[in-house]
Amino acid sequence: MEKPLVIDKRQEAYGTFFADNFGHEAFAASDAASLLAETIFDLVADWRSASYVGALPATIPNSIKQFHDAFVNAETTATGILRYSDVILTKLSREIPDLVANPELQRKLQEKVVALSSEISEANASVKQELDGEAVWQQYLGLHPFHMGLHGTMRLVYLAVYGAYENFVVRSLSIAHGGKRIRVTDRDFKKDFRDALGDLIDDAWFAEDIRVARLVRHSLMHAGGRVTDDLRSCRIPLVIHGDLLNVFPEHVSNLYNALKVPALAIMRAEPFRNEASEP
C-alpha cells in the first residue's frame, strides 16, 4: 500500500519563511519582559531553525550548482601557467633529447609555451560554463527517497513551527502563574489562560486558523497525516489528496504568519512587563 504523496515541485518555493523582522521585535519585547527572556529566545531559535530546514531541499541543489560553476570557471593564475609550462617542457625534453643540449632552444620554447598557455587560459575564461540548476532539481525530484523525504520534511517543519508556538504559550502561562505546571490538556487550561492574559486567549488560542492548526498537528502526530473527523468540517489550509494531508512551503509560511502576531502580543502582555513583575 502506497501513500499518494504530493509535494510542491517548484524549487523557488523552498525559501526561508523567517526572513522578516520578527526576531528584532521579539528581542525588543524581551528587553521589556525579562521574565520571558529565555522563553522568547527559544521560540525565535526554534522558528529560525525550522525555517532553515524548510529551505534545505532547494539549498542543496543550489550549493551543487554554485560549487560546480565556481570550480570549472576558476581563473588560472600566473603561477599555474608557469607550472603547466614547466610540465610541458619537461615532457618534451624527455621525448626530444636534443632540447636538453640546446639551452637557447629550451628558453625560446618555454616562452612560446607560456604565451600559448596564457592564451588558452584567457580563452577559457571568456567562456563561462554553468550547471543547469533546474536540471539538477528535476533529477533530485526523480529520486524516490528525495521525493518521500521532502514530503516528510515539510510535515515536520509544520509540526516544528506549531509546536514551538504551543510550547511558548504553555511556558508563558506557567510563568504568569508563578511556575505552576500547565498543559494544554489540563481541564483548567483555558481558565488559566484567561485568568493570566484575559481576552488575548481569543486571538492567541481560539482564532480559527490556530484552532485548525492544532487539528492538523493532531492528525500528523496521531492519525498518520490523514483527514480526521474533526478536520472534515474545517477549511483545511493544506493540499488534500487521497484523504492525506500534504504540506507545501506556503502552508508553513501561512502558519508562521498566523502565529507570530499573537506570539508578540503575549510577549508584550501586561503581566510580563518588567515594572509589573517588580516587588
Secondary structure in CASP SS format (residue, H / E / C, confidence):
PFRMAT SS
TARGET T0000
AUTHOR 0000-0000-0000
METHOD secondary structure of the structure
MODEL  1
M C 1.00
E C 1.00
K C 1.00
P C 1.00
L C 1.00
V C 1.00
I C 1.00
D C 1.00
K C 1.00
R C 1.00
Q H 1.00
E H 1.00
A H 1.00
Y C 1.00
G C 1.00
T C 1.00
F C 1.00
F C 1.00
A C 1.00
D C 1.00
N C 1.00
F H 1.00
G H 1.00
H H 1.00
E H 1.00
A H 1.00
F H 1.00
A H 1.00
A H 1.00
S H 1.00
D H 1.00
A H 1.00
A C 1.00
S H 1.00
L H 1.00
L H 1.00
A H 1.00
E H 1.00
T H 1.00
I H 1.00
F H 1.00
D H 1.00
L H 1.00
V H 1.00
A H 1.00
D H 1.00
W H 1.00
R H 1.00
S H 1.00
A H 1.00
S H 1.00
Y H 1.00
V H 1.00
G H 1.00
A H 1.00
L H 1.00
P H 1.00
A H 1.00
T H 1.00
I H 1.00
P H 1.00
N H 1.00
S H 1.00
I H 1.00
K H 1.00
Q H 1.00
F H 1.00
H H 1.00
D H 1.00
A H 1.00
F H 1.00
V H 1.00
N C 1.00
A C 1.00
E C 1.00
T C 1.00
T C 1.00
A H 1.00
T H 1.00
G H 1.00
I H 1.00
L H 1.00
R H 1.00
Y H 1.00
S H 1.00
D H 1.00
V H 1.00
I H 1.00
L H 1.00
T H 1.00
K H 1.00
L H 1.00
S H 1.00
R H 1.00
E H 1.00
I C 1.00
P H 1.00
D H 1.00
L H 1.00
V C 1.00
A C 1.00
N C 1.00
P H 1.00
E H 1.00
L H 1.00
Q H 1.00
R H 1.00
K H 1.00
L H 1.00
Q H 1.00
E H 1.00
K H 1.00
V H 1.00
V H 1.00
A H 1.00
L H 1.00
S H 1.00
S H 1.00
E H 1.00
I H 1.00
S H 1.00
E H 1.00
A H 1.00
N H 1.00
A H 1.00
S C 1.00
V C 1.00
K C 1.00
Q C 1.00
E C 1.00
L C 1.00
D C 1.00
G H 1.00
E H 1.00
A H 1.00
V H 1.00
W H 1.00
Q H 1.00
Q H 1.00
Y H 1.00
L H 1.00
G C 1.00
L C 1.00
H H 1.00
P H 1.00
F H 1.00
H H 1.00
M H 1.00
G H 1.00
L H 1.00
H H 1.00
G H 1.00
T H 1.00
M H 1.00
R H 1.00
L H 1.00
V H 1.00
Y H 1.00
L H 1.00
A H 1.00
V H 1.00
Y H 1.00
G H 1.00
A H 1.00
Y H 1.00
E H 1.00
N H 1.00
F H 1.00
V H 1.00
V H 1.00
R H 1.00
S H 1.00
L H 1.00
S H 1.00
I H 1.00
A H 1.00
H C 1.00
G C 1.00
G C 1.00
K C 1.00
R C 1.00
I C 1.00
R C 1.00
V C 1.00
T C 1.00
D C 1.00
R C 1.00
D C 1.00
F H 1.00
K H 1.00
K H 1.00
D H 1.00
F H 1.00
R H 1.00
D H 1.00
A H 1.00
L H 1.00
G C 1.00
D C 1.00
L H 1.00
I H 1.00
D H 1.00
D H 1.00
A H 1.00
W C 1.00
F C 1.00
A C 1.00
E H 1.00
D H 1.00
I H 1.00
R H 1.00
V H 1.00
A H 1.00
R H 1.00
L H 1.00
V H 1.00
R H 1.00
H H 1.00
S H 1.00
L H 1.00
M H 1.00
H H 1.00
A C 1.00
G C 1.00
G C 1.00
R E 1.00
V C 1.00
T C 1.00
D H 1.00
D H 1.00
L H 1.00
R H 1.00
S C 1.00
C C 1.00
R C 1.00
I C 1.00
P C 1.00
L C 1.00
V E 1.00
I E 1.00
H E 1.00
G C 1.00
D C 1.00
L E 1.00
L E 1.00
N E 1.00
V C 1.00
F C 1.00
P H 1.00
E H 1.00
H H 1.00
V H 1.00
S H 1.00
N H 1.00
L H 1.00
Y H 1.00
N H 1.00
A H 1.00
L H 1.00
K H 1.00
V H 1.00
P H 1.00
A H 1.00
L H 1.00
A H 1.00
I H 1.00
M H 1.00
R C 1.00
A C 1.00
E H 1.00
P H 1.00
F H 1.00
R C 1.00
N H 1.00
E H 1.00
A H 1.00
S H 1.00
E C 1.00
P C 1.00
END
